[in-house]
Amino acid sequence: MRILLTAAGSRGDVEPFAALARRAAASGHDVLVAVPDRSGVDLDGIDVRSLGVDFSAMIESQGVSPLAAMRNLREVVRPVMRGVIVEAARAAQEFRPDVIVQHPKVLSAPIAADVLGVPHVLVEPVPAMTPTREFATTTARDLGPVLNRLSYRAGAAAGSMFRREIDEAASVLGVSRPRRSSAPAATLMPISPAILGRPADWPDSVVLTGPWRAPAAVADAAAAGSSPDPAVDAFVAGGPFAYAGFGSMAAGDPVARGRALVEAARARGIRLLVATGLGGIVVPDDVRGDDVLVTRTVDHATVLPHAVAAVHHGGAGTVHAAMAAGTVSIIVPFIADQPFWGAHLHRRGLGPVAIPQRRLTADLLVAALAEASEYEAAVASVAERMSHEDGTGEALRVLERLA
């Protein structure tokens, strides 16, 4: 079977697609992954086609503020989305897959699938496209059954902002943009049922597969403690520490966040491992010391199982990585689905109350770190359930039934 995987976004968006690509290729399928440049994801051994766009550069230039994105829609956001929409269509036309697996931002995938006469499968890394009465999308609040369901309309309407780009993609495929494209043959959510219960009003075509993680051989190597950075290995082995990383969340005052993190860790008498990512945390020189290690990025599978707590932005990928490691999350949400995950974990008794990034202080972090141990047993139980999940295997089984 020829499978085209089309991903868009930064590392957290691309990483699950890379994991699925490896699993599908290992099962004998012909797989092409169309991805942005410089995602930070290990793509060695995967057949890759560049979409010619760089989400990391976009984040570095304007941060992750929705207001900044609207201000820079024409100059920054639209060219990136054009690359995703048009180049993904071109990849489909040239590769001629039997099935197209799409990130929600790849708005041309349904048209390409219809032109080629093949099914397309929507991937929801977060529950943002399939409506339910049970919870609203990308918010910490329960809006009630009616408004919860209505909250999903915003995501469905996003395509109207990029009609010109969709028209161009249709032209590449030799057709005019249709008024309506076919619905996804299936929707895959790389989310653990141990973390998020399946709403009763989701259609049968929606599958909670479990997270898409690296193949067993890669995971076993990480579990053995082999990090690409010896300094990180040495720090992890040196005693109790907390991990802090906000991924691509470059917004607000990263220096103030760095100071608060260091002050809170020292107040609790623990060391601090900081991953600066794309600039969400800056630890100034005057607060550094032997008890603080600052690096750009870490392998979550290597580091998180040894951390007493993980302070992070609450992206779906990091939520799952921390849970799988049995590590309590202290979520500092910025945008999108992050407030949802922060509130959801707390309601489930899996972590302290989330601290919105604009309200982050050392005092609030000290309190959250002090509470972390109260959630360890519940998180360990979820980790045990997740250890039996095979997300990429379940996703591949759905694809094999369709083609």
C-alpha angles and dihedrals in degrees: 000000000000111000125189114199113193116193132179135184135040131317097299091054097046101041097072091051090053090052092050091047091055092048093048093047091049088054091057101262125137104242132186121184118201107201143160119262124260096015092150091236121131104246098168112142094016123113101241135186119193119231088205094238134109117211091177091059090048091052092046091052100045108010122225101294113134088214091055089049091054092046090051097038096119100038102036116009100041096054090050093049090046089058092050095046100041101035093047088055090049090050091052092048093052100038096045096207128195090225135014119215111197141194110224091252091062093088095171095061097091092052092047091049092050092048091050093042094236133121122260125210124207118220116206107193085185128022097263108120108039109074123227135172091220099074140000122243123254096357136099093223133084103230096188128263098292099042092040089061094043091053090075093065092082092064093046091052095052092093091068089071091062104043092128091055092046089051089054092049090051089051090053087054091049098248141093118254106272121228089235133016128203119277120251113278086223140354117224121199114191089209128123117246085213088067103032121033115221111254114239093229097058113110119249090251090071112089126191096208101176121250120316104239137172117283118276094261092056093044091049091053090051092048089053087065101248107149124179088234117064090197090060091047091052093047093049090051093050100081141278116351141162122229123223126185135144099190112209095349100125102168142111121009110336092180093056089049091051092052092047092050094050093045092050094048092049091048088056092045095241133120123247131226111195127195107195095196112179093343107295092129130036118182108201119223095246093066098042123108144143089291092061126065118188121196135157098242141349138202103255093205090057099042110031099062088064099045122101088216139353119226107199146143096261101246112164093248094053092043089056094043092053093045093048088051091051090240123142114241124222101195123209102184124204110171148335116016095353097093087049093055093044092053094040095053092049093049089051092052092247101120147358123282110291118254112220109230093242090057097045113134135160091247093055090047092050090054093047093048089050090053096046095091090059089068099044097097093050092047091048089054091053091047090054091052091047091053088071095051122104104192099171091044092052091047092050092050089056091050092048091053091053102049 
